[in-house]
Amino acid sequence: MSTSFLEEWGAQLEKAEALVLATDPAEIAELEAQFGLSQLIAVAHIIESTDWGVETFPQFQNGAGAFGDRLEALRTHWDNWKRA
């Protein structure tokens, strides 16, 4: 993998993290507009494209599960994500 690919992936991951942590609808809308990324995609990005997400949430792979359940599970395990 090239450095630019890894840098871009890391930048997208930082945006995804901000969207996962946002709880205020106005803040979520602002971040989505700023990043060009929805909260739904942000959740999927962390759950389905990180080793930690795949290992921690096998039940949510390939888009399985309701968005609210996926978001809540991710927030519940957030401290583990930051240690990974």
N, CA, C and O atoms as a GROMACS GRO file, in nm:
protein
  336
    1MET      N    1   0.084  -0.118   0.000
    1MET     CA    2   0.000   0.000   0.000
    1MET      C    3   0.088   0.124   0.000
    1MET      O    4   0.192   0.128   0.065
    2SER      N    5   0.045   0.223  -0.073
    2SER     CA    6   0.123   0.346  -0.078
    2SER      C    7   0.093   0.433   0.044
    2SER      O    8  -0.012   0.420   0.107
    3THR      N    9   0.186   0.520   0.074
    3THR     CA   10   0.169   0.611   0.187
    3THR      C   11   0.046   0.698   0.168
    3THR      O   12  -0.028   0.724   0.263
    4SER      N   13   0.024   0.745   0.046
    4SER     CA   14  -0.091   0.832   0.022
    4SER      C   15  -0.222   0.759   0.048
    4SER      O   16  -0.317   0.818   0.101
    5PHE      N   17  -0.229   0.633   0.012
    5PHE     CA   18  -0.350   0.554   0.040
    5PHE      C   19  -0.371   0.544   0.190
    5PHE      O   20  -0.482   0.564   0.239
    6LEU      N   21  -0.265   0.513   0.264
    6LEU     CA   22  -0.276   0.500   0.410
    6LEU      C   23  -0.313   0.632   0.475
    6LEU      O   24  -0.391   0.635   0.570
    7GLU      N   25  -0.257   0.740   0.424
    7GLU     CA   26  -0.291   0.873   0.478
    7GLU      C   27  -0.437   0.905   0.453
    7GLU      O   28  -0.505   0.956   0.542
    8GLU      N   29  -0.485   0.876   0.334
    8GLU     CA   30  -0.626   0.901   0.302
    8GLU      C   31  -0.718   0.814   0.387
    8GLU      O   32  -0.820   0.861   0.437
    9TRP      N   33  -0.681   0.687   0.404
    9TRP     CA   34  -0.762   0.597   0.486
    9TRP      C   35  -0.765   0.648   0.630
    9TRP      O   36  -0.871   0.647   0.694
   10GLY      N   37  -0.652   0.692   0.681
   10GLY     CA   38  -0.645   0.746   0.817
   10GLY      C   39  -0.728   0.872   0.832
   10GLY      O   40  -0.794   0.891   0.935
   11ALA      N   41  -0.726   0.959   0.732
   11ALA     CA   42  -0.806   1.081   0.736
   11ALA      C   43  -0.956   1.048   0.736
   11ALA      O   44  -1.033   1.110   0.809
   12GLN      N   45  -0.995   0.950   0.654
   12GLN     CA   46  -1.136   0.908   0.652
   12GLN      C   47  -1.176   0.847   0.786
   12GLN      O   48  -1.289   0.866   0.832
   13LEU      N   49  -1.085   0.775   0.848
   13LEU     CA   50  -1.112   0.715   0.978
   13LEU      C   51  -1.134   0.822   1.084
   13LEU      O   52  -1.222   0.809   1.169
   14GLU      N   53  -1.054   0.928   1.082
   14GLU     CA   54  -1.072   1.038   1.177
   14GLU      C   55  -1.208   1.105   1.158
   14GLU      O   56  -1.274   1.139   1.256
   15LYS      N   57  -1.250   1.122   1.035
   15LYS     CA   58  -1.383   1.179   1.008
   15LYS      C   59  -1.492   1.086   1.060
   15LYS      O   60  -1.590   1.131   1.120
   16ALA      N   61  -1.474   0.957   1.035
   16ALA     CA   62  -1.572   0.859   1.081
   16ALA      C   63  -1.583   0.861   1.234
   16ALA      O   64  -1.694   0.854   1.288
   17GLU      N   65  -1.470   0.872   1.302
   17GLU     CA   66  -1.472   0.877   1.448
   17GLU      C   67  -1.552   0.998   1.497
   17GLU      O   68  -1.632   0.986   1.590
   18ALA      N   69  -1.530   1.115   1.436
   18ALA     CA   70  -1.602   1.235   1.476
   18ALA      C   71  -1.753   1.217   1.458
   18ALA      O   72  -1.832   1.260   1.542
   19LEU      N   73  -1.792   1.154   1.348
   19LEU     CA   74  -1.934   1.132   1.323
   19LEU      C   75  -1.995   1.030   1.420
   19LEU      O   76  -2.110   1.045   1.461
   20VAL      N   77  -1.920   0.929   1.456
   20VAL     CA   78  -1.971   0.829   1.551
   20VAL      C   79  -1.994   0.893   1.688
   20VAL      O   80  -2.092   0.861   1.756
   21LEU      N   81  -1.906   0.981   1.728
   21LEU     CA   82  -1.916   1.044   1.860
   21LEU      C   83  -2.019   1.156   1.866
   21LEU      O   84  -2.067   1.191   1.974
   22ALA      N   85  -2.054   1.212   1.752
   22ALA     CA   86  -2.152   1.322   1.750
   22ALA      C   87  -2.290   1.271   1.786
   22ALA      O   88  -2.334   1.167   1.736
   23THR      N   89  -2.359   1.344   1.874
   23THR     CA   90  -2.494   1.304   1.916
   23THR      C   91  -2.599   1.410   1.884
   23THR      O   92  -2.717   1.377   1.874
   24ASP      N   93  -2.559   1.533   1.869
   24ASP     CA   94  -2.651   1.642   1.839
   24ASP      C   95  -2.685   1.640   1.690
   24ASP      O   96  -2.594   1.642   1.606
   25PRO      N   97  -2.814   1.635   1.655
   25PRO     CA   98  -2.851   1.628   1.513
   25PRO      C   99  -2.793   1.741   1.428
   25PRO      O  100  -2.755   1.720   1.314
   26ALA      N  101  -2.786   1.862   1.484
   26ALA     CA  102  -2.729   1.974   1.408
   26ALA      C  103  -2.580   1.952   1.384
   26ALA      O  104  -2.529   1.980   1.276
   27GLU      N  105  -2.510   1.903   1.485
   27GLU     CA  106  -2.367   1.875   1.470
   27GLU      C  107  -2.344   1.763   1.368
   27GLU      O  108  -2.253   1.771   1.285
   28ILE      N  109  -2.427   1.660   1.376
   28ILE     CA  110  -2.416   1.549   1.281
   28ILE      C  111  -2.434   1.601   1.138
   28ILE      O  112  -2.356   1.568   1.049
   29ALA      N  113  -2.538   1.682   1.117
   29ALA     CA  114  -2.565   1.736   0.983
   29ALA      C  115  -2.448   1.823   0.936
   29ALA      O  116  -2.410   1.818   0.819
   30GLU      N  117  -2.392   1.902   1.026
   30GLU     CA  118  -2.279   1.989   0.990
   30GLU      C  119  -2.156   1.906   0.951
   30GLU      O  120  -2.090   1.935   0.852
   31LEU      N  121  -2.128   1.804   1.030
   31LEU     CA  122  -2.012   1.718   1.001
   31LEU      C  123  -2.033   1.641   0.871
   31LEU      O  124  -1.940   1.627   0.791
   32GLU      N  125  -2.154   1.590   0.850
   32GLU     CA  126  -2.182   1.518   0.726
   32GLU      C  127  -2.160   1.608   0.605
   32GLU      O  128  -2.102   1.565   0.505
   33ALA      N  129  -2.205   1.733   0.615
   33ALA     CA  130  -2.186   1.826   0.503
   33ALA      C  131  -2.038   1.860   0.485
   33ALA      O  132  -1.989   1.867   0.372
   34GLN      N  133  -1.970   1.881   0.595
   34GLN     CA  134  -1.828   1.917   0.590
   34GLN      C  135  -1.742   1.804   0.534
   34GLN      O  136  -1.652   1.826   0.453
   35PHE      N  137  -1.772   1.681   0.578
   35PHE     CA  138  -1.690   1.566   0.540
   35PHE      C  139  -1.734   1.498   0.411
   35PHE      O  140  -1.657   1.425   0.350
   36GLY      N  141  -1.859   1.522   0.369
   36GLY     CA  142  -1.912   1.449   0.255
   36GLY      C  143  -1.928   1.302   0.287
   36GLY      O  144  -1.909   1.216   0.200
   37LEU      N  145  -1.962   1.274   0.411
   37LEU     CA  146  -1.970   1.137   0.463
   37LEU      C  147  -2.086   1.131   0.560
   37LEU      O  148  -2.099   1.218   0.646
   38SER      N  149  -2.172   1.030   0.548
   38SER     CA  150  -2.286   1.018   0.639
   38SER      C  151  -2.245   0.942   0.765
   38SER      O  152  -2.146   0.868   0.766
   39GLN      N  153  -2.323   0.961   0.870
   39GLN     CA  154  -2.296   0.887   0.993
   39GLN      C  155  -2.312   0.737   0.970
   39GLN      O  156  -2.239   0.657   1.028
   40LEU      N  157  -2.406   0.699   0.886
   40LEU     CA  158  -2.427   0.558   0.854
   40LEU      C  159  -2.302   0.498   0.790
   40LEU      O  160  -2.260   0.388   0.828
   41ILE      N  161  -2.242   0.569   0.695
   41ILE     CA  162  -2.120   0.521   0.629
   41ILE      C  163  -2.004   0.521   0.727
   41ILE      O  164  -1.918   0.433   0.723
   42ALA      N  165  -2.000   0.621   0.816
   42ALA     CA  166  -1.893   0.629   0.915
   42ALA      C  167  -1.894   0.506   1.007
   42ALA      O  168  -1.790   0.448   1.037
   43VAL      N  169  -2.012   0.468   1.050
   43VAL     CA  170  -2.026   0.350   1.136
   43VAL      C  171  -1.981   0.226   1.059
   43VAL      O  172  -1.905   0.144   1.111
   44ALA      N  173  -2.027   0.212   0.937
   44ALA     CA  174  -1.988   0.097   0.856
   44ALA      C  175  -1.837   0.095   0.833
   44ALA      O  176  -1.776  -0.012   0.834
   45HIS      N  177  -1.777   0.210   0.813
   45HIS     CA  178  -1.632   0.219   0.790
   45HIS      C  179  -1.554   0.159   0.906
   45HIS      O  180  -1.462   0.080   0.885
   46ILE      N  181  -1.591   0.195   1.027
   46ILE     CA  182  -1.518   0.145   1.144
   46ILE      C  183  -1.549  -0.003   1.169
   46ILE      O  184  -1.459  -0.082   1.196
   47ILE      N  185  -1.675  -0.039   1.159
   47ILE     CA  186  -1.715  -0.178   1.189
   47ILE      C  187  -1.666  -0.275   1.083
   47ILE      O  188  -1.625  -0.387   1.116
   48GLU      N  189  -1.670  -0.235   0.957
   48GLU     CA  190  -1.644  -0.331   0.849
   48GLU      C  191  -1.508  -0.318   0.781
   48GLU      O  192  -1.469  -0.408   0.706
   49SER      N  193  -1.435  -0.209   0.806
   49SER     CA  194  -1.307  -0.197   0.736
   49SER      C  195  -1.186  -0.185   0.828
   49SER      O  196  -1.077  -0.150   0.784
   50THR      N  197  -1.208  -0.213   0.956
   50THR     CA  198  -1.094  -0.219   1.048
   50THR      C  199  -1.087  -0.360   1.105
   50THR      O  200  -1.190  -0.425   1.124
   51ASP      N  201  -0.968  -0.407   1.131
   51ASP     CA  202  -0.953  -0.540   1.192
   51ASP      C  203  -1.030  -0.548   1.323
   51ASP      O  204  -1.096  -0.648   1.352
   52TRP      N  205  -1.020  -0.441   1.403
   52TRP     CA  206  -1.090  -0.437   1.532
   52TRP      C  207  -1.241  -0.451   1.513
   52TRP      O  208  -1.306  -0.528   1.583
   53GLY      N  209  -1.295  -0.377   1.418
   53GLY     CA  210  -1.439  -0.383   1.394
   53GLY      C  211  -1.485  -0.520   1.348
   53GLY      O  212  -1.588  -0.571   1.394
   54VAL      N  213  -1.409  -0.580   1.259
   54VAL     CA  214  -1.444  -0.714   1.209
   54VAL      C  215  -1.439  -0.817   1.322
   54VAL      O  216  -1.527  -0.902   1.333
   55GLU      N  217  -1.336  -0.808   1.406
   55GLU     CA  218  -1.322  -0.903   1.517
   55GLU      C  219  -1.425  -0.879   1.628
   55GLU      O  220  -1.475  -0.974   1.687
   56THR      N  221  -1.456  -0.752   1.656
   56THR     CA  222  -1.546  -0.718   1.766
   56THR      C  223  -1.692  -0.732   1.730
   56THR      O  224  -1.774  -0.765   1.815
   57PHE      N  225  -1.725  -0.708   1.605
   57PHE     CA  226  -1.865  -0.707   1.562
   57PHE      C  227  -1.892  -0.800   1.444
   57PHE      O  228  -1.934  -0.753   1.338
   58PRO      N  229  -1.868  -0.929   1.460
   58PRO     CA  230  -1.896  -1.020   1.346
   58PRO      C  231  -2.043  -1.019   1.307
   58PRO      O  232  -2.078  -1.044   1.192
   59GLN      N  233  -2.129  -0.991   1.403
   59GLN     CA  234  -2.274  -0.989   1.376
   59GLN      C  235  -2.317  -0.871   1.290
   59GLN      O  236  -2.429  -0.870   1.238
   60PHE      N  237  -2.230  -0.772   1.273
   60PHE     CA  238  -2.265  -0.652   1.196
   60PHE      C  239  -2.190  -0.642   1.064
   60PHE      O  240  -2.186  -0.534   1.004
   61GLN      N  241  -2.132  -0.749   1.018
   61GLN     CA  242  -2.058  -0.745   0.892
   61GLN      C  243  -2.155  -0.750   0.774
   61GLN      O  244  -2.266  -0.801   0.783
   62ASN      N  245  -2.108  -0.695   0.663
   62ASN     CA  246  -2.186  -0.692   0.538
   62ASN      C  247  -2.318  -0.619   0.554
   62ASN      O  248  -2.419  -0.656   0.494
   63GLY      N  249  -2.317  -0.513   0.638
   63GLY     CA  250  -2.436  -0.430   0.655
   63GLY      C  251  -2.543  -0.490   0.744
   63GLY      O  252  -2.653  -0.435   0.752
   64ALA      N  253  -2.514  -0.601   0.810
   64ALA     CA  254  -2.614  -0.665   0.896
   64ALA      C  255  -2.645  -0.579   1.017
   64ALA      O  256  -2.558  -0.509   1.070
   65GLY      N  257  -2.768  -0.584   1.061
   65GLY     CA  258  -2.812  -0.513   1.180
   65GLY      C  259  -2.865  -0.374   1.149
   65GLY      O  260  -2.829  -0.313   1.049
   66ALA      N  261  -2.951  -0.327   1.237
   66ALA     CA  262  -3.009  -0.193   1.223
   66ALA      C  263  -2.903  -0.088   1.254
   66ALA      O  264  -2.815  -0.110   1.338
   67PHE      N  265  -2.911   0.026   1.186
   67PHE     CA  266  -2.813   0.132   1.206
   67PHE      C  267  -2.802   0.170   1.353
   67PHE      O  268  -2.691   0.182   1.405
   68GLY      N  269  -2.913   0.189   1.421
   68GLY     CA  270  -2.910   0.229   1.562
   68GLY      C  271  -2.838   0.127   1.648
   68GLY      O  272  -2.765   0.165   1.740
   69ASP      N  273  -2.858   0.000   1.620
   69ASP     CA  274  -2.790  -0.106   1.696
   69ASP      C  275  -2.640  -0.104   1.668
   69ASP      O  276  -2.559  -0.122   1.760
   70ARG      N  277  -2.604  -0.082   1.545
   70ARG     CA  278  -2.461  -0.077   1.507
   70ARG      C  279  -2.393   0.043   1.574
   70ARG      O  280  -2.283   0.031   1.628
   71LEU      N  281  -2.459   0.158   1.569
   71LEU     CA  282  -2.404   0.279   1.629
   71LEU      C  283  -2.390   0.263   1.780
   71LEU      O  284  -2.286   0.298   1.836
   72GLU      N  285  -2.492   0.213   1.845
   72GLU     CA  286  -2.488   0.194   1.990
   72GLU      C  287  -2.379   0.095   2.031
   72GLU      O  288  -2.307   0.119   2.128
   73ALA      N  289  -2.366  -0.013   1.958
   73ALA     CA  290  -2.262  -0.111   1.989
   73ALA      C  291  -2.123  -0.048   1.976
   73ALA      O  292  -2.035  -0.071   2.059
   74LEU      N  293  -2.105   0.030   1.872
   74LEU     CA  294  -1.976   0.095   1.850
   74LEU      C  295  -1.946   0.193   1.963
   74LEU      O  296  -1.834   0.196   2.014
   75ARG      N  297  -2.043   0.273   2.001
   75ARG     CA  298  -2.023   0.369   2.111
   75ARG      C  299  -1.997   0.297   2.242
   75ARG      O  300  -1.916   0.342   2.323
   76THR      N  301  -2.066   0.187   2.265
   76THR     CA  302  -2.049   0.110   2.390
   76THR      C  303  -1.907   0.056   2.402
   76THR      O  304  -1.854   0.047   2.512
   77HIS      N  305  -1.848   0.020   2.291
   77HIS     CA  306  -1.712  -0.037   2.291
   77HIS      C  307  -1.605   0.066   2.254
   77HIS      O  308  -1.492   0.028   2.222
   78TRP      N  309  -1.638   0.194   2.257
   78TRP     CA  310  -1.549   0.298   2.208
   78TRP      C  311  -1.414   0.298   2.279
   78TRP      O  312  -1.310   0.314   2.214
   79ASP      N  313  -1.412   0.280   2.411
   79ASP     CA  314  -1.284   0.279   2.484
   79ASP      C  315  -1.193   0.167   2.433
   79ASP      O  316  -1.072   0.184   2.426
   80ASN      N  317  -1.252   0.053   2.398
   80ASN     CA  318  -1.172  -0.057   2.343
   80ASN      C  319  -1.115  -0.020   2.207
   80ASN      O  320  -1.002  -0.056   2.174
   81TRP      N  321  -1.194   0.052   2.126
   81TRP     CA  322  -1.148   0.096   1.995
   81TRP      C  323  -1.028   0.187   2.009
   81TRP      O  324  -0.930   0.172   1.935
   82LYS      N  325  -1.034   0.280   2.101
   82LYS     CA  326  -0.924   0.376   2.116
   82LYS      C  327  -0.797   0.309   2.170
   82LYS      O  328  -0.688   0.362   2.150
   83ARG      N  329  -0.810   0.196   2.238
   83ARG     CA  330  -0.692   0.124   2.286
   83ARG      C  331  -0.634   0.032   2.180
   83ARG      O  332  -0.518  -0.008   2.189
   84ALA      N  333  -0.714  -0.001   2.080
   84ALA     CA  334  -0.670  -0.095   1.976
   84ALA      C  335  -0.564  -0.037   1.886
   84ALA      O  336  -0.516  -0.104   1.795
   0.00000   0.00000   0.00000
